[in-house]
Amino acid sequence: MHQCRTAVSRGLFGETFFFDSAAALSIVQQETLNKRRLLSLHYWNAGTATEVQILTNQLQDLALLHQSKEQTGLAIQYLHRLKTICNCNNVIKRFCDTGGAYVLAAFVDHSEREVRSLSLDLSASITCKKRYFQNAFVLCHFLRILLHLVEHSTCEMTREKSLTLMFCLCIKNESVSQLFCQSGGASVLLRITRYPLLSTASCVMLGMVLETVPQYKQRAYEDGAVEFLADIACRARDDLLQTKAVEAMVVIMNQCSETSNTGRIRETALRELHSLFQQFEEQAAARSLAAALLDVVHCAEAKEEEGE
């Protein structure tokens, strides 16, 4: 559809801003944009919290626009700079407190690959540092956005970096891990094992999250996670994937006596578990894993007997 656009101003870097007529910024907003650009030039090499605030404001202004190629280039320039200077907790805190997480949420699903990549990388580097930063990003609905991207994005890079960011958000954070499970995150992790490059990492994250919030092991069991993981482990040609799938099963079935009989394991899955156990028993390097897997088999069989 043809959209009518009107040039607003040419900035100090030589770029021209265009606005859709239906969503044109007010005169005050235009003036604010120009003033912020003047300030950003002054502080460009300052490396201070002030520069972070200015760059964040610039990105927020760009997020309001239907961006031209020049404006997308500006967004990339600002994101690169933020990635460089957000290297200590004080600066990152200023970034979060001035709405940085909210701004990045508008760019992680950008049409331009480099913008998505920079936004996801910057978010991951920030959230892995401190619980305060994890919570700031989650409050901006990052989990919902990432759960969609990791499963449905057609870009392999975006799926990989979205999973990395989800890991950074959840690690050692019980509240975020709980929200992740409440949002169906465990099921998403199982489904994305269909992507070869995500399968191992998704098994690792599933085990990590359920260790953090063990009250969701029962739900994972009832949703068929053990059967799913047993199938992955049996079909896997990669030793690491097989190991991580089994380890995730062990996490779910740990303290199995505390779980209910709901969601019994199918007989075919039990056969797969026995087959895996025999396979690991024959490998000297895998015998410790075989012992853990045997506990899974015993728990699964006990549940079958309880259900008869």
Helices and strands as residue ranges (DSSP letters): E 5-10, E 16-20, G 21-23, H 27-42, H 49-63, H 69-85, H 89-97, H 100-105, H 113-127, H 131-138, H 142-152, H 156-170, H 174-182, H 185-191, G 192-194, H 196-212, G 214-216, H 217-222, H 225-235, H 239-253, G 256-258, H 267-281, G 284-286, H 287-307
